[in-house]
């Protein structure tokens, strides 16, 4: 009987705090998406802007890609 009461109390505490866990998981997903975006930008910088004699700025490169 005491075990069942402890179980229901712990279940209530967990269900009460599910919103906090959900918020943490959402932030974790957003961080992962931002890390993927950063990786893509780093990849762009490494391949498209690595030439030393290139006088095109990153902004001009992005504008050219956007207009294509």
PyMOL commands that set and color helices and strands:
alter all, ss='L'
color gray80, all
select helices_A, chain A and resi 2-16+18-48+58-67
alter helices_A, ss='H'
color red, helices_A
deselect
rebuild
show_as cartoon
